[in-house]
Structure formats: C-alpha cells, structure tokens
Amino acid sequence: MDTKLTYSQAIKRLEELVGQVEDPSLPISQVLEKVKEATALVNFCREELRKGEEQVNQILNNKSDNL
C-alpha cells in the first residue's frame, strides 16, 4: 500500500472499485484483483481510523489530567 495514500483517497478508490466490481461483464479474474485491492484499502482505512481514535483519546486524557 502506498504510504502517501490519504484516507480520503482510499475511500474514493474503494468507491471506484465497487462500481467496477458491480459490472456484470467484468471477468472474474479482474473481479478478484479488484477485491484484493479493496481489501488492502479497507485495512488501510481501518488502521487510519484506529490511529485517529488513539490520538483523540490521548487528547481527551491529557485535557482531563489538566482539569
């Protein structure tokens, strides 16, 4: 996965892939390639969300410590 990929770019690409996979004329070999790419993108997005949640929790914990 491209380390310079943003969450927004990953979501956009996932939307493109869904549209492509829904095409009934797409050969199964290409469907499988797109599903593989989509799986990697979903994992990337999950990791980005996990990191974001961790940062929010740190901010909230630091703020409550200062009260």
Secondary structure, DSSP 4 states (H G I P E B T S, - for coil): --TT--HHHHHHHHHHHHHHHT-TTS-HHHHHHHHHHHHHHHHHHHHHHHHHHHHHHHHHHHHHHT-
